[in-house]
């Protein structure tokens, strides 16, 4: 049977990789003026934002599984949780913005272009926050990546 930890670990790669692909596709789309790349980037932003929800929901179950393991501290879990909450908010904002782009891109082109730029900027912020969240999550069970100060 699959437990929360397996779900959490299996899902955590999708939003991380997805947001980096979003940045890449949007940047190349802007530079080359390729609408299909921008469309693909926006779609991946939406999918990544949806994928973060079950990943986030599985976090509590993982905490129950690992909190009593040797080397796992409440502080490490708390730091990861705090950053994960920020990531969830920024990802959802990015996804909602990308969804609004799909609704406006044909009717209100001037708004769509502004939304593309803001989505791109939010994607960068999302990627940075989720990368830090992943790092903090990794530190919970991988003491080899912890600095001397955090052990």
C-alpha positions in Angstrom: 0.0 0.0 0.0 1.2 3.5 -0.8 1.6 5.8 2.1 1.8 9.6 2.4 5.6 9.7 2.2 5.6 7.8 -1.1 2.9 10.1 -2.5 4.8 13.2 -1.3 8.1 12.0 -2.7 6.6 10.9 -6.0 4.7 14.2 -6.6 7.3 16.6 -5.5 9.3 16.5 -8.7 6.4 17.5 -11.0 5.8 21.1 -9.7 9.6 21.7 -9.4 10.5 20.6 -12.9 7.3 22.0 -14.3 8.0 25.5 -13.1 11.5 25.4 -14.5 10.1 24.3 -17.8 7.6 27.1 -17.6 10.4 29.6 -17.2 12.3 28.1 -20.1 9.4 27.9 -22.5 8.2 31.4 -21.7 11.7 32.9 -22.0 12.3 31.2 -25.4 8.8 32.1 -26.5 9.4 35.8 -25.7 12.8 35.9 -27.4 11.7 34.0 -30.5 8.2 35.5 -30.5 6.7 32.0 -30.7 3.1 32.0 -29.4 3.0 28.2 -29.2 5.9 28.1 -26.8 4.2 30.7 -24.6 1.0 28.7 -24.8 3.0 25.6 -23.7 4.6 27.5 -20.9 1.3 28.7 -19.6 -0.2 25.3 -19.8 2.7 23.8 -17.8 2.3 26.6 -15.2 -1.3 25.6 -14.7 -0.4 21.9 -14.5 2.4 22.5 -12.0 0.1 24.7 -9.9 -2.4 21.9 -9.7 0.3 19.3 -9.0 1.4 21.2 -5.9 -1.9 20.7 -4.2 -1.8 17.0 -3.6 1.9 17.3 -2.8 1.1 19.9 -0.1 -1.8 17.8 1.2 0.4 14.7 1.7 2.9 16.7 3.8 1.1 16.2 7.1 1.0 12.4 6.6 4.7 12.5 6.0 5.4 14.4 9.1 3.6 11.7 11.1 5.8 9.1 9.5 9.2 10.8 10.0 8.9 13.0 13.1 10.1 10.3 15.4 13.0 9.1 13.3 16.6 9.6 14.5 18.0 12.9 13.4 14.7 14.5 12.5 13.9 17.6 14.4 10.8 19.7 14.8 12.7 22.7 13.7 13.7 21.1 10.3 10.1 20.0 9.7 8.8 23.5 10.7 11.1 25.3 8.3 10.1 23.0 5.5 6.4 23.5 6.3 6.7 27.3 6.4 8.4 27.5 3.1 6.0 24.9 1.6 3.1 27.2 2.6 4.7 30.1 0.7 5.3 27.9 -2.3 1.7 26.8 -2.3 0.5 30.4 -2.3 2.8 31.6 -5.1 2.2 28.5 -7.2 -1.6 28.9 -6.9 -1.3 32.6 -7.8 0.9 31.7 -10.8 -1.6 29.1 -11.9 -4.6 31.4 -11.6 -2.8 34.0 -13.6 -2.0 31.5 -16.3 -5.7 30.4 -16.4 -6.8 34.0 -16.7 -4.4 34.3 -19.6 -6.2 31.5 -21.4 -9.5 33.3 -20.9 -8.2 36.7 -22.1 -5.6 35.9 -24.8 -8.0 36.1 -27.7 -10.4 38.8 -26.5 -8.1 41.2 -24.7 -4.7 40.9 -26.2 -3.2 43.9 -24.4 -4.1 42.3 -21.0 -2.8 38.9 -22.2 0.7 40.3 -22.9 0.9 41.9 -19.4 -0.3 38.6 -17.9 2.4 36.7 -19.7 5.1 39.0 -18.2 3.7 38.8 -14.7 3.3 35.0 -15.0 6.9 34.7 -16.1 8.1 36.8 -13.1 5.9 34.7 -10.7 7.2 31.5 -12.3 10.8 32.6 -11.4 9.7 33.4 -7.8 7.8 30.1 -7.7 10.9 28.2 -8.9 13.1 29.8 -6.3 10.7 29.2 -3.4 10.0 25.6 -4.4 13.8 24.9 -4.8 14.3 26.2 -1.3 11.4 24.2 0.0 12.8 21.0 -1.6 16.2 21.7 -0.1 14.7 22.1 3.4 12.6 18.9 2.9 15.8 17.0 1.9 17.5 18.2 5.0 14.9 16.5 7.2 16.1 13.0 6.3 19.5 13.7 4.6 21.9 14.8 7.3 24.7 14.8 4.7 23.3 18.1 3.2 22.9 19.9 6.6 25.5 22.4 7.6 27.2 22.0 10.9 25.1 24.9 12.3 21.8 23.3 11.5 22.6 19.9 13.1 
